[in-house]
Amino acid sequence: MPEPDTYLGFDFGNKKIGVAVGQLSIGIANPLKTIPSIQQKPNWEAINAIIEEWRPDGLVVGLSKQQDGSDNVITPRMRKFCRQLEGRYKLPVHQIDETLSTFEAKQLLFDDIKVSATKLWKVQDQLAAQLILQSWLNNPI
């Protein structure tokens, strides 16, 4: 049986979820897409399509926390999303600290690359998902 290699990374949010894909063998993550939520709930149809297309060996979800490490207001929803992913897809779900990943994505896009605010809103979450997944690929747990 081949070693697990393909992983999907998620930047969970109430309004949208960023998705990235990466391979452990080459250690590189790439942004994939941003999925708008439906009434602040995950769009499972769109997530199903990505899971079917990429057939990942595992999933990586960023967990947002306060600077002191305690939960913030969205952390319980992120954990619920992780449980739902595990239950639906029967894949390992790795959780990593994603504090500041969206902020870093915005900095990179807006300050360094000068992306417009409108375009930034559309792609910042998939870039945040890439940062989350890349962080995990660098130190898989």
The first five atom37 places (N, CA, C, CB, O) and aatype in JSON, in Angstrom:
{
  "aatype": [12, 14, 6, 14, 3, 16, 18, 10, 7, 13, 3, 13, 7, 2, 11, 11, 9, 7, 19, 0, 19, 7, 5, 10, 15, 9, 7, 9, 0, 2, 14, 10, 11, 16, 9, 14, 15, 9, 5, 5, 11, 14, 2, 17, 6, 0, 9, 2, 0, 9, 9, 6, 6, 17, 1, 14, 3, 7, 10, 19, 19, 7, 10, 15, 11, 5, 5, 3, 7, 15, 3, 2, 19, 9, 16, 14, 1, 12, 1, 11, 13, 4, 1, 5, 10, 6, 7, 1, 18, 11, 10, 14, 19, 8, 5, 9, 3, 6, 16, 10, 15, 16, 13, 6, 0, 11, 5, 10, 10, 13, 3, 3, 9, 11, 19, 15, 0, 16, 11, 10, 17, 11, 19, 5, 3, 5, 10, 0, 0, 5, 10, 9, 10, 5, 15, 17, 10, 2, 2, 14, 9],
  "atom_mask": [
    [1, 1, 1, 1, 1],
    [1, 1, 1, 1, 1],
    [1, 1, 1, 1, 1],
    [1, 1, 1, 1, 1],
    [1, 1, 1, 1, 1],
    [1, 1, 1, 1, 1],
    [1, 1, 1, 1, 1],
    [1, 1, 1, 1, 1],
    [1, 1, 1, 0, 1],
    [1, 1, 1, 1, 1],
    [1, 1, 1, 1, 1],
    [1, 1, 1, 1, 1],
    [1, 1, 1, 0, 1],
    [1, 1, 1, 1, 1],
    [1, 1, 1, 1, 1],
    [1, 1, 1, 1, 1],
    [1, 1, 1, 1, 1],
    [1, 1, 1, 0, 1],
    [1, 1, 1, 1, 1],
    [1, 1, 1, 1, 1],
    [1, 1, 1, 1, 1],
    [1, 1, 1, 0, 1],
    [1, 1, 1, 1, 1],
    [1, 1, 1, 1, 1],
    [1, 1, 1, 1, 1],
    [1, 1, 1, 1, 1],
    [1, 1, 1, 0, 1],
    [1, 1, 1, 1, 1],
    [1, 1, 1, 1, 1],
    [1, 1, 1, 1, 1],
    [1, 1, 1, 1, 1],
    [1, 1, 1, 1, 1],
    [1, 1, 1, 1, 1],
    [1, 1, 1, 1, 1],
    [1, 1, 1, 1, 1],
    [1, 1, 1, 1, 1],
    [1, 1, 1, 1, 1],
    [1, 1, 1, 1, 1],
    [1, 1, 1, 1, 1],
    [1, 1, 1, 1, 1],
    [1, 1, 1, 1, 1],
    [1, 1, 1, 1, 1],
    [1, 1, 1, 1, 1],
    [1, 1, 1, 1, 1],
    [1, 1, 1, 1, 1],
    [1, 1, 1, 1, 1],
    [1, 1, 1, 1, 1],
    [1, 1, 1, 1, 1],
    [1, 1, 1, 1, 1],
    [1, 1, 1, 1, 1],
    [1, 1, 1, 1, 1],
    [1, 1, 1, 1, 1],
    [1, 1, 1, 1, 1],
    [1, 1, 1, 1, 1],
    [1, 1, 1, 1, 1],
    [1, 1, 1, 1, 1],
    [1, 1, 1, 1, 1],
    [1, 1, 1, 0, 1],
    [1, 1, 1, 1, 1],
    [1, 1, 1, 1, 1],
    [1, 1, 1, 1, 1],
    [1, 1, 1, 0, 1],
    [1, 1, 1, 1, 1],
    [1, 1, 1, 1, 1],
    [1, 1, 1, 1, 1],
    [1, 1, 1, 1, 1],
    [1, 1, 1, 1, 1],
    [1, 1, 1, 1, 1],
    [1, 1, 1, 0, 1],
    [1, 1, 1, 1, 1],
    [1, 1, 1, 1, 1],
    [1, 1, 1, 1, 1],
    [1, 1, 1, 1, 1],
    [1, 1, 1, 1, 1],
    [1, 1, 1, 1, 1],
    [1, 1, 1, 1, 1],
    [1, 1, 1, 1, 1],
    [1, 1, 1, 1, 1],
    [1, 1, 1, 1, 1],
    [1, 1, 1, 1, 1],
    [1, 1, 1, 1, 1],
    [1, 1, 1, 1, 1],
    [1, 1, 1, 1, 1],
    [1, 1, 1, 1, 1],
    [1, 1, 1, 1, 1],
    [1, 1, 1, 1, 1],
    [1, 1, 1, 0, 1],
    [1, 1, 1, 1, 1],
    [1, 1, 1, 1, 1],
    [1, 1, 1, 1, 1],
    [1, 1, 1, 1, 1],
    [1, 1, 1, 1, 1],
    [1, 1, 1, 1, 1],
    [1, 1, 1, 1, 1],
    [1, 1, 1, 1, 1],
    [1, 1, 1, 1, 1],
    [1, 1, 1, 1, 1],
    [1, 1, 1, 1, 1],
    [1, 1, 1, 1, 1],
    [1, 1, 1, 1, 1],
    [1, 1, 1, 1, 1],
    [1, 1, 1, 1, 1],
    [1, 1, 1, 1, 1],
    [1, 1, 1, 1, 1],
    [1, 1, 1, 1, 1],
    [1, 1, 1, 1, 1],
    [1, 1, 1, 1, 1],
    [1, 1, 1, 1, 1],
    [1, 1, 1, 1, 1],
    [1, 1, 1, 1, 1],
    [1, 1, 1, 1, 1],
    [1, 1, 1, 1, 1],
    [1, 1, 1, 1, 1],
    [1, 1, 1, 1, 1],
    [1, 1, 1, 1, 1],
    [1, 1, 1, 1, 1],
    [1, 1, 1, 1, 1],
    [1, 1, 1, 1, 1],
    [1, 1, 1, 1, 1],
    [1, 1, 1, 1, 1],
    [1, 1, 1, 1, 1],
    [1, 1, 1, 1, 1],
    [1, 1, 1, 1, 1],
    [1, 1, 1, 1, 1],
    [1, 1, 1, 1, 1],
    [1, 1, 1, 1, 1],
    [1, 1, 1, 1, 1],
    [1, 1, 1, 1, 1],
    [1, 1, 1, 1, 1],
    [1, 1, 1, 1, 1],
    [1, 1, 1, 1, 1],
    [1, 1, 1, 1, 1],
    [1, 1, 1, 1, 1],
    [1, 1, 1, 1, 1],
    [1, 1, 1, 1, 1],
    [1, 1, 1, 1, 1],
    [1, 1, 1, 1, 1],
    [1, 1, 1, 1, 1],
    [1, 1, 1, 1, 1],
    [1, 1, 1, 1, 1],
    [1, 1, 1, 1, 1]
  ],
  "atom_positions": [
    [[0.85, -1.18, 0.0], [0.0, 0.0, 0.0], [0.89, 1.25, 0.0], [-0.96, 0.0, 1.23], [1.84, 1.33, 0.78]],
    [[0.6, 2.22, -0.87], [1.45, 3.41, -0.93], [1.33, 4.26, 0.34], [1.09, 4.25, -2.15], [0.31, 4.24, 1.03]],
    [[2.39, 5.01, 0.61], [2.4, 5.92, 1.76], [1.36, 7.02, 1.54], [3.81, 6.54, 1.97], [1.14, 7.45, 0.41]],
    [[0.72, 7.49, 2.63], [-0.2, 8.63, 2.48], [0.56, 9.84, 1.95], [-0.88, 8.96, 3.84], [1.66, 10.14, 2.41]],
    [[-0.03, 10.53, 0.99], [0.7, 11.63, 0.38], [-0.12, 12.89, 0.18], [1.25, 11.19, -0.93], [0.38, 13.99, 0.42]],
    [[-1.37, 12.78, -0.26], [-2.16, 13.96, -0.59], [-3.02, 14.38, 0.59], [-3.05, 13.68, -1.82], [-3.73, 13.58, 1.19]],
    [[-2.94, 15.67, 0.91], [-3.7, 16.24, 2.02], [-4.42, 17.49, 1.56], [-2.78, 16.55, 3.23], [-3.94, 18.23, 0.71]],
    [[-5.6, 17.71, 2.15], [-6.32, 18.95, 1.93], [-6.26, 19.77, 3.21], [-7.8, 18.68, 1.49], [-6.41, 19.23, 4.3]],
    [[-6.04, 21.06, 3.06], [-6.02, 21.96, 4.2], [-7.23, 22.88, 4.15], [0.0, 0.0, 0.0], [-7.67, 23.28, 3.08]],
    [[-7.78, 23.2, 5.33], [-8.98, 24.04, 5.42], [-8.75, 25.21, 6.36], [-10.17, 23.21, 5.9], [-8.23, 25.06, 7.46]],
    [[-9.17, 26.39, 5.9], [-9.25, 27.58, 6.73], [-10.74, 27.84, 6.93], [-8.51, 28.83, 6.08], [-11.4, 28.42, 6.07]],
    [[-11.27, 27.4, 8.08], [-12.7, 27.47, 8.35], [-13.11, 28.87, 8.78], [-13.09, 26.46, 9.42], [-12.45, 29.51, 9.59]],
    [[-14.22, 29.32, 8.21], [-14.83, 30.58, 8.62], [-16.33, 30.48, 8.52], [0.0, 0.0, 0.0], [-16.85, 29.6, 7.84]],
    [[-17.04, 31.39, 9.19], [-18.5, 31.36, 9.14], [-19.05, 31.65, 7.75], [-19.06, 32.36, 10.13], [-20.07, 31.09, 7.36]],
    [[-18.38, 32.54, 7.0], [-18.89, 32.95, 5.69], [-18.29, 32.17, 4.53], [-18.62, 34.41, 5.48], [-18.91, 32.02, 3.48]],
    [[-17.07, 31.68, 4.72], [-16.41, 30.93, 3.65], [-15.31, 30.07, 4.22], [-15.85, 31.89, 2.58], [-14.81, 30.3, 5.33]],
    [[-14.92, 29.06, 3.45], [-13.89, 28.11, 3.85], [-12.85, 28.07, 2.74], [-14.48, 26.69, 4.13], [-13.16, 27.77, 1.59]],
    [[-11.61, 28.37, 3.1], [-10.51, 28.27, 2.15], [-10.0, 26.83, 2.11], [0.0, 0.0, 0.0], [-9.96, 26.15, 3.13]],
    [[-9.62, 26.39, 0.92], [-9.13, 25.02, 0.75], [-7.8, 25.05, -0.01], [-10.17, 24.13, 0.0], [-7.63, 25.81, -0.96]],
    [[-6.88, 24.21, 0.44], [-5.58, 24.06, -0.23], [-5.3, 22.57, -0.37], [-4.42, 24.77, 0.58], [-5.91, 21.74, 0.31]],
    [[-4.39, 22.24, -1.27], [-3.99, 20.85, -1.47], [-2.47, 20.78, -1.41], [-4.52, 20.3, -2.83], [-1.77, 21.71, -1.83]],
    [[-1.97, 19.67, -0.89], [-0.52, 19.52, -0.82], [-0.13, 18.05, -0.8], [0.0, 0.0, 0.0], [-0.94, 17.17, -0.49]],
    [[1.13, 17.81, -1.14], [1.67, 16.46, -1.13], [2.8, 16.4, -0.11], [2.16, 16.04, -2.55], [3.72, 17.22, -0.13]],
    [[2.72, 15.43, 0.77], [3.74, 15.23, 1.78], [5.09, 14.88, 1.16], [3.31, 14.13, 2.75], [6.14, 15.31, 1.65]],
    [[5.07, 14.1, 0.06], [6.32, 13.65, -0.56], [7.18, 14.8, -1.07], [6.01, 12.71, -1.71], [8.4, 14.73, -1.03]],
    [[6.53, 15.87, -1.56], [7.31, 17.02, -2.05], [7.25, 18.19, -1.07], [6.79, 17.46, -3.43], [8.0, 19.16, -1.21]],
    [[6.36, 18.09, -0.07], [6.3, 19.1, 0.97], [5.82, 20.47, 0.52], [0.0, 0.0, 0.0], [6.24, 21.49, 1.06]],
    [[4.93, 20.48, -0.47], [4.44, 21.76, -0.99], [2.92, 21.78, -0.99], [4.98, 22.0, -2.43], [2.26, 20.83, -1.4]],
    [[2.37, 22.91, -0.49], [0.92, 23.14, -0.5], [0.6, 24.24, -1.5], [0.4, 23.51, 0.92], [1.38, 25.17, -1.7]],
    [[-0.57, 24.13, -2.13], [-1.03, 25.13, -3.08], [-2.46, 25.52, -2.77], [-0.91, 24.61, -4.53], [-3.26, 24.67, -2.36]],
    [[-2.81, 26.81, -2.95], [-4.2, 27.2, -2.74], [-5.07, 26.52, -3.79], [-4.36, 28.74, -2.81], [-4.64, 26.29, -4.92]],
    [[-6.31, 26.19, -3.4], [-7.19, 25.48, -4.31], [-8.43, 26.3, -4.63], [-7.59, 24.13, -3.72], [-8.67, 26.64, -5.79]],
    [[-9.22, 26.62, -3.61], [-10.43, 27.4, -3.86], [-11.01, 27.91, -2.55], [-11.47, 26.56, -4.61], [-10.61, 27.5, -1.46]],
    [[-11.96, 28.82, -2.7], [-12.71, 29.33, -1.56], [-14.16, 28.92, -1.75], [-12.57, 30.9, -1.43], [-14.76, 29.17, -2.79]],
    [[-14.72, 28.28, -0.72], [-16.09, 27.79, -0.78], [-16.97, 28.69, 0.08], [-16.18, 26.31, -0.32], [-16.78, 28.75, 1.3]],
    [[-17.93, 29.38, -0.53], [-18.86, 30.17, 0.28], [-19.73, 29.25, 1.14], [-19.76, 31.06, -0.64], [-20.17, 28.19, 0.69]],
    [[-19.97, 29.65, 2.38], [-20.85, 28.88, 3.27], [-22.3, 29.14, 2.89], [-20.6, 29.24, 4.76], [-22.62, 30.11, 2.21]],
    [[-23.17, 28.25, 3.35], [-24.62, 28.4, 3.12], [-25.26, 28.68, 4.47], [-25.24, 27.1, 2.43], [-25.31, 27.8, 5.34]],
    [[-25.74, 29.88, 4.65], [-26.33, 30.31, 5.92], [-25.43, 29.97, 7.1], [-27.71, 29.65, 6.12], [-25.87, 29.4, 8.1]],
    [[-24.16, 30.33, 6.96], [-23.11, 30.12, 7.97], [-22.88, 28.65, 8.32], [-23.46, 30.88, 9.23], [-22.45, 28.32, 9.43]],
    [[-23.18, 27.76, 7.37], [-22.9, 26.34, 7.53], [-22.04, 25.89, 6.35], [-24.23, 25.5, 7.63], [-22.16, 26.43, 5.25]],
    [[-21.16, 24.89, 6.58], [-20.32, 24.41, 5.47], [-21.14, 23.96, 4.28], [-19.43, 23.28, 5.94], [-22.2, 23.35, 4.45]],
    [[-20.66, 24.24, 3.08], [-21.28, 23.78, 1.84], [-20.75, 22.37, 1.58], [-20.97, 24.75, 0.63], [-19.75, 22.19, 0.89]],
    [[-21.45, 21.37, 2.14], [-20.96, 20.0, 2.06], [-20.93, 19.46, 0.64], [-21.8, 19.1, 2.92], [-20.1, 18.61, 0.31]],
    [[-21.81, 19.95, -0.2], [-21.81, 19.5, -1.61], [-20.48, 19.9, -2.28], [-23.02, 20.11, -2.39], [-19.87, 19.09, -2.98]],
    [[-20.05, 21.12, -2.06], [-18.78, 21.59, -2.64], [-17.59, 20.86, -2.01], [-18.64, 23.11, -2.45], [-16.63, 20.52, -2.7]],
    [[-17.65, 20.64, -0.7], [-16.56, 19.91, -0.03], [-16.51, 18.47, -0.53], [-16.74, 19.94, 1.52], [-15.42, 17.94, -0.77]],
    [[-17.68, 17.83, -0.69], [-17.73, 16.47, -1.25], [-17.03, 16.41, -2.6], [-19.19, 15.99, -1.38], [-16.25, 15.5, -2.87]],
    [[-17.32, 17.39, -3.46], [-16.73, 17.4, -4.8], [-15.2, 17.48, -4.73], [-17.29, 18.59, -5.62], [-14.51, 16.8, -5.5]],
    [[-14.68, 18.29, -3.83], [-13.22, 18.42, -3.69], [-12.62, 17.12, -3.16], [-12.86, 19.6, -2.75], [-11.58, 16.66, -3.63]],
    [[-13.28, 16.53, -2.17], [-12.8, 15.26, -1.6], [-12.79, 14.18, -2.69], [-13.7, 14.81, -0.38], [-11.82, 13.42, -2.81]],
    [[-13.84, 14.11, -3.49], [-13.9, 13.11, -4.56], [-12.84, 13.35, -5.63], [-15.29, 13.1, -5.21], [-12.23, 12.41, -6.14]],
    [[-12.62, 14.61, -5.96], [-11.63, 14.94, -6.99], [-10.21, 14.61, -6.54], [-11.73, 16.41, -7.37], [-9.44, 14.02, -7.31]],
    [[-9.85, 14.99, -5.32], [-8.47, 14.85, -4.86], [-8.19, 13.55, -4.11], [-8.12, 16.0, -3.98], [-7.04, 13.14, -4.0]],
    [[-9.23, 12.9, -3.6], [-9.08, 11.66, -2.84], [-7.91, 11.73, -1.84], [-8.88, 10.48, -3.8], [-6.96, 10.97, -1.94]],
    [[-8.0, 12.67, -0.89], [-6.89, 12.88, 0.03], [-6.71, 11.73, 1.02], [-7.08, 14.17, 0.79], [-7.64, 10.97, 1.3]],
    [[-5.49, 11.63, 1.54], [-5.17, 10.64, 2.57], [-5.47, 11.18, 3.96], [-3.71, 10.22, 2.47], [-5.56, 10.43, 4.93]],
    [[-5.62, 12.5, 4.06], [-5.9, 13.13, 5.34], [-6.27, 14.58, 5.14], [0.0, 0.0, 0.0], [-6.11, 15.14, 4.05]],
    [[-6.78, 15.19, 6.21], [-7.24, 16.58, 6.17], [-6.55, 17.35, 7.29], [-8.8, 16.66, 6.3], [-6.27, 16.81, 8.36]],
    [[-6.28, 18.62, 7.04], [-5.64, 19.48, 8.03], [-6.52, 20.72, 8.19], [-4.17, 19.87, 7.59], [-6.83, 21.4, 7.22]],
    [[-6.92, 21.0, 9.43], [-7.78, 22.14, 9.71], [-7.08, 23.06, 10.7], [-9.16, 21.67, 10.26], [-6.57, 22.62, 11.72]],
    [[-7.07, 24.34, 10.37], [-6.51, 25.32, 11.28], [-7.49, 25.65, 12.38], [0.0, 0.0, 0.0], [-8.67, 25.88, 12.12]],
    [[-7.01, 25.69, 13.62], [-7.82, 26.09, 14.76], [-7.36, 27.45, 15.24], [-7.73, 25.04, 15.92], [-6.19, 27.66, 15.55]],
    [[-8.28, 28.37, 15.29], [-7.99, 29.73, 15.75], [-8.15, 29.8, 17.26], [-8.91, 30.76, 15.05], [-9.13, 29.32, 17.82]],
    [[-7.17, 30.42, 17.91], [-7.23, 30.58, 19.37], [-6.79, 31.98, 19.73], [-6.34, 29.53, 20.08], [-6.26, 32.73, 18.91]],
    [[-7.03, 32.32, 20.99], [-6.56, 33.6, 21.51], [-5.04, 33.57, 21.61], [-7.21, 33.91, 22.9], [-4.43, 32.5, 21.55]],
    [[-4.43, 34.73, 21.77], [-2.97, 34.8, 21.9], [-2.46, 33.98, 23.08], [-2.53, 36.26, 22.06], [-1.34, 33.45, 23.02]],
    [[-3.27, 33.86, 24.15], [-2.83, 33.1, 25.33], [-3.1, 31.59, 25.19], [-3.53, 33.63, 26.57], [-2.83, 30.83, 26.12]],
    [[-3.62, 31.17, 24.03], [-3.87, 29.75, 23.78], [-5.27, 29.29, 24.12], [0.0, 0.0, 0.0], [-5.62, 28.15, 23.82]],
    [[-6.07, 30.14, 24.73], [-7.45, 29.76, 25.05], [-8.33, 29.88, 23.81], [-8.0, 30.65, 26.19], [-7.97, 30.53, 22.83]],
    [[-9.48, 29.23, 23.87], [-10.42, 29.27, 22.75], [-10.94, 30.68, 22.53], [-11.59, 28.31, 23.0], [-11.07, 31.46, 23.47]],
    [[-11.23, 31.01, 21.27], [-11.94, 32.25, 20.99], [-13.36, 31.88, 20.58], [-11.21, 33.08, 19.86], [-13.76, 30.72, 20.69]],
    [[-14.12, 32.84, 20.11], [-15.54, 32.62, 19.86], [-15.81, 31.59, 18.75], [-16.2, 33.94, 19.51], [-16.85, 30.93, 18.78]],
    [[-14.92, 31.45, 17.78], [-15.17, 30.53, 16.66], [-14.53, 29.14, 16.88], [-14.64, 31.13, 15.37], [-14.85, 28.21, 16.13]],
    [[-13.67, 28.99, 17.86], [-12.97, 27.71, 18.07], [-13.94, 26.52, 18.2], [-12.1, 27.8, 19.31], [-13.68, 25.49, 17.59]],
    [[-15.03, 26.62, 18.98], [-15.95, 25.47, 19.06], [-16.56, 25.08, 17.7], [-17.07, 25.78, 20.03], [-16.76, 23.9, 17.45]],
    [[-16.84, 26.06, 16.84], [-17.38, 25.74, 15.51], [-16.31, 25.06, 14.65], [-17.88, 27.04, 14.8], [-16.63, 24.19, 13.84]],
    [[-15.06, 25.45, 14.83], [-13.97, 24.82, 14.09], [-13.82, 23.35, 14.51], [-12.64, 25.58, 14.32], [-13.62, 22.47, 13.67]],
    [[-13.92, 23.11, 15.81], [-13.83, 21.72, 16.3], [-15.0, 20.88, 15.78], [-13.81, 21.7, 17.84], [-14.82, 19.72, 15.43]],
    [[-16.18, 21.48, 15.74], [-17.35, 20.77, 15.2], [-17.11, 20.43, 13.73], [-18.65, 21.65, 15.35], [-17.42, 19.32, 13.3]],
    [[-16.55, 21.37, 12.96], [-16.23, 21.13, 11.56], [-15.26, 19.95, 11.44], [-15.62, 22.41, 10.92], [-15.42, 19.1, 10.56]],
    [[-14.27, 19.88, 12.32], [-13.31, 18.76, 12.31], [-14.03, 17.44, 12.56], [-12.21, 18.98, 13.37], [-13.78, 16.45, 11.86]],
    [[-14.92, 17.42, 13.55], [-15.68, 16.18, 13.85], [-16.55, 15.78, 12.67], [-16.55, 16.38, 15.11], [-16.67, 14.6, 12.35]],
    [[-17.16, 16.77, 12.01], [-18.01, 16.48, 10.86], [-17.17, 15.91, 9.71], [-18.76, 17.74, 10.39], [-17.6, 14.96, 9.05]],
    [[-15.99, 16.46, 9.47], [-15.11, 15.94, 8.42], [-14.74, 14.48, 8.72], [-13.82, 16.81, 8.31], [-14.81, 13.63, 7.84]],
    [[-14.34, 14.2, 9.97], [-13.99, 12.83, 10.35], [-15.16, 11.88, 10.14], [-13.53, 12.78, 11.81], [-14.99, 10.8, 9.59]],
    [[-16.34, 12.3, 10.59], [-17.52, 11.45, 10.48], [-17.94, 11.2, 9.05], [0.0, 0.0, 0.0], [-18.33, 10.08, 8.7]],
    [[-17.88, 12.21, 8.22], [-18.33, 12.08, 6.83], [-17.35, 11.31, 5.96], [-18.56, 13.44, 6.25], [-17.76, 10.5, 5.13]],
    [[-16.06, 11.56, 6.13], [-15.07, 11.06, 5.17], [-14.18, 9.95, 5.72], [-14.22, 12.18, 4.71], [-13.42, 9.34, 4.97]],
    [[-14.28, 9.68, 7.03], [-13.48, 8.6, 7.64], [-11.99, 8.76, 7.31], [-13.99, 7.23, 7.16], [-11.3, 7.78, 7.03]],
    [[-11.53, 10.0, 7.36], [-10.12, 10.32, 7.12], [-9.53, 10.92, 8.38], [-9.96, 11.29, 5.92], [-10.25, 11.53, 9.18]],
    [[-8.21, 10.77, 8.58], [-7.61, 11.46, 9.72], [-7.7, 12.98, 9.53], [-6.12, 11.01, 9.9], [-7.43, 13.5, 8.45]],
    [[-8.08, 13.67, 10.6], [-8.16, 15.13, 10.57], [-7.16, 15.66, 11.58], [-9.62, 15.64, 10.89], [-7.28, 15.44, 12.78]],
    [[-6.17, 16.37, 11.07], [-5.13, 16.96, 11.9], [-5.5, 18.41, 12.17], [-3.72, 16.86, 11.22], [-5.85, 19.15, 11.24]],
    [[-5.42, 18.82, 13.42], [-5.73, 20.2, 13.79], [-4.43, 20.9, 14.17], [-6.76, 20.26, 14.97], [-3.63, 20.38, 14.95]],
    [[-4.23, 22.1, 13.6], [-3.05, 22.86, 13.99], [-3.46, 24.3, 14.28], [-1.97, 22.82, 12.87], [-4.49, 24.78, 13.82]],
    [[-2.63, 24.96, 15.04], [-2.87, 26.36, 15.4], [-2.79, 27.2, 14.13], [-1.86, 26.86, 16.47], [-1.78, 27.18, 13.42]],
    [[-3.84, 27.95, 13.87], [-3.85, 28.79, 12.67], [-3.9, 30.26, 13.01], [-5.04, 28.43, 11.79], [-4.17, 31.1, 12.16]],
    [[-3.63, 30.57, 14.28], [-3.68, 31.96, 14.7], [-2.86, 32.82, 13.74], [-3.16, 32.11, 16.15], [-1.69, 32.53, 13.47]],
    [[-3.47, 33.85, 13.25], [-2.86, 34.83, 12.36], [-2.67, 34.37, 10.91], [-1.55, 35.22, 12.9], [-2.08, 35.11, 10.13]],
    [[-3.14, 33.17, 10.53], [-2.92, 32.74, 9.14], [-3.66, 33.63, 8.15], [-3.36, 31.29, 8.96], [-3.1, 33.97, 7.11]],
    [[-4.9, 34.0, 8.44], [-5.64, 34.88, 7.54], [-4.99, 36.26, 7.52], [-7.13, 34.98, 7.96], [-4.91, 36.9, 6.47]],
    [[-4.53, 36.71, 8.67], [-3.83, 37.99, 8.75], [-2.57, 37.95, 7.87], [-3.46, 38.33, 10.22], [-2.31, 38.88, 7.12]],
    [[-1.81, 36.87, 7.98], [-0.59, 36.72, 7.15], [-0.94, 36.69, 5.67], [0.17, 35.42, 7.54], [-0.25, 37.3, 4.85]],
    [[-2.02, 35.99, 5.33], [-2.44, 35.92, 3.93], [-2.8, 37.31, 3.41], [-3.63, 34.96, 3.77], [-2.41, 37.69, 2.3]],
    [[-3.53, 38.07, 4.22], [-3.9, 39.43, 3.81], [-2.66, 40.3, 3.64], [-4.85, 40.07, 4.85], [-2.56, 41.05, 2.67]],
    [[-1.72, 40.19, 4.58], [-0.48, 40.98, 4.49], [0.25, 40.67, 3.19], [0.45, 40.68, 5.69], [0.66, 41.58, 2.46]],
    [[0.39, 39.39, 2.9], [1.1, 38.97, 1.71], [0.42, 39.49, 0.45], [1.19, 37.45, 1.66], [1.07, 40.05, -0.43]],
    [[-0.89, 39.31, 0.37], [-1.62, 39.71, -0.83], [-1.75, 41.23, -0.98], [-2.99, 39.08, -0.82], [-1.52, 41.77, -2.06]],
    [[-2.11, 41.89, 0.1], [-2.4, 43.32, 0.02], [-1.13, 44.17, 0.03], [-3.31, 43.73, 1.18], [-0.96, 45.06, -0.8]],
    [[-0.24, 43.89, 0.97], [0.96, 44.7, 1.12], [2.05, 44.33, 0.11], [1.51, 44.56, 2.51], [2.63, 45.21, -0.53]],
    [[2.31, 43.04, -0.03], [3.43, 42.62, -0.86], [3.08, 42.54, -2.35], [3.94, 41.28, -0.4], [3.88, 42.93, -3.19]],
    [[1.9, 42.03, -2.67], [1.55, 41.82, -4.07], [0.59, 42.89, -4.59], [0.92, 40.44, -4.25], [0.36, 42.99, -5.79]],
    [[0.03, 43.68, -3.69], [-0.87, 44.79, -4.05], [-2.16, 44.33, -4.71], [-0.16, 45.75, -4.97], [-2.63, 44.95, -5.67]],
    [[-2.74, 43.23, -4.2], [-4.02, 42.74, -4.7], [-5.12, 43.69, -4.22], [-4.29, 41.27, -4.23], [-5.06, 44.18, -3.1]],
    [[-6.11, 43.94, -5.07], [-7.21, 44.83, -4.7], [-8.02, 44.23, -3.55], [-8.12, 45.1, -5.9], [-8.01, 43.02, -3.35]],
    [[-8.71, 45.08, -2.81], [-9.5, 44.62, -1.67], [-10.58, 43.63, -2.09], [-10.14, 45.81, -0.95], [-10.85, 42.67, -1.37]],
    [[-11.21, 43.84, -3.24], [-12.25, 42.94, -3.73], [-11.68, 41.56, -4.03], [-12.93, 43.52, -4.99], [-12.23, 40.55, -3.61]],
    [[-10.58, 41.53, -4.76], [-9.93, 40.26, -5.09], [-9.39, 39.6, -3.81], [-8.78, 40.48, -6.12], [-9.45, 38.38, -3.66]],
    [[-8.86, 40.41, -2.91], [-8.33, 39.91, -1.64], [-9.4, 39.11, -0.9], [-7.82, 41.07, -0.77], [-9.13, 38.02, -0.4]],
    [[-10.62, 39.64, -0.83], [-11.7, 38.98, -0.1], [-11.99, 37.61, -0.71], [-12.97, 39.85, -0.12], [-12.37, 36.68, 0.01]],
    [[-11.81, 37.47, -2.02], [-12.12, 36.21, -2.7], [-11.05, 35.15, -2.49], [-12.3, 36.47, -4.17], [-11.36, 33.96, -2.48]],
    [[-9.78, 35.56, -2.33], [-8.7, 34.57, -2.31], [-7.96, 34.43, -0.99], [-7.72, 34.91, -3.35], [-7.17, 33.5, -0.83]],
    [[-8.19, 35.33, -0.03], [-7.41, 35.3, 1.21], [-7.58, 34.0, 1.97], [-7.81, 36.46, 2.09], [-6.63, 33.54, 2.61]],
    [[-8.76, 33.39, 1.92], [-9.0, 32.17, 2.7], [-8.28, 30.96, 2.1], [-10.49, 31.89, 2.78], [-7.79, 30.11, 2.84]],
    [[-8.21, 30.88, 0.77], [-7.48, 29.76, 0.19], [-5.98, 29.91, 0.41], [-7.77, 29.64, -1.31], [-5.27, 28.92, 0.55]],
    [[-5.5, 31.15, 0.45], [-4.09, 31.36, 0.77], [-3.83, 31.05, 2.24], [-3.67, 32.81, 0.44], [-2.79, 30.49, 2.58]],
    [[-4.77, 31.41, 3.12], [-4.64, 31.05, 4.54], [-4.63, 29.53, 4.68], [-5.8, 31.68, 5.38], [-3.85, 28.99, 5.47]],
    [[-5.48, 28.82, 3.92], [-5.49, 27.35, 3.95], [-4.15, 26.81, 3.49], [-6.63, 26.8, 3.06], [-3.66, 25.82, 4.04]],
    [[-3.55, 27.45, 2.48], [-2.23, 27.03, 2.01], [-1.19, 27.2, 3.12], [-1.82, 27.83, 0.76], [-0.36, 26.31, 3.33]],
    [[-1.23, 28.32, 3.83], [-0.29, 28.56, 4.93], [-0.48, 27.52, 6.03], [-0.47, 29.99, 5.49], [0.5, 27.01, 6.59]],
    [[-1.73, 27.2, 6.35], [-2.03, 26.19, 7.38], [-1.47, 24.83, 6.95], [-3.57, 26.09, 7.62], [-0.78, 24.17, 7.72]],
    [[-1.79, 24.43, 5.72], [-1.34, 23.12, 5.23], [0.18, 23.07, 5.1], [-1.99, 22.8, 3.88], [0.8, 22.06, 5.43]],
    [[0.78, 24.15, 4.61], [2.24, 24.18, 4.46], [2.91, 24.03, 5.82], [2.69, 25.49, 3.78], [3.91, 23.33, 5.94]],
    [[2.36, 24.7, 6.83], [2.89, 24.6, 8.17], [2.86, 23.14, 8.65], [2.11, 25.5, 9.13], [3.81, 22.65, 9.25]],
    [[1.74, 22.46, 8.39], [1.61, 21.06, 8.79], [2.57, 20.17, 7.99], [0.16, 20.58, 8.6], [3.21, 19.28, 8.56]],
    [[2.67, 20.4, 6.67], [3.57, 19.58, 5.84], [5.03, 19.72, 6.31], [3.45, 20.0, 4.35], [5.81, 18.78, 6.2]],
    [[5.36, 20.9, 6.81], [6.73, 21.12, 7.31], [7.01, 20.33, 8.57], [6.97, 22.59, 7.56], [8.16, 19.98, 8.84]],
    [[5.96, 20.05, 9.36], [6.1, 19.3, 10.62], [4.89, 18.4, 10.82], [6.25, 20.26, 11.82], [4.09, 18.65, 11.72]],
    [[4.73, 17.34, 10.01], [3.53, 16.49, 10.13], [3.48, 15.82, 11.51], [3.52, 15.42, 9.02], [4.49, 15.38, 12.04]],
    [[2.28, 15.76, 12.05], [2.1, 15.15, 13.38], [1.25, 13.9, 13.29], [1.47, 16.15, 14.35], [1.0, 13.26, 14.31]]
  ]
}
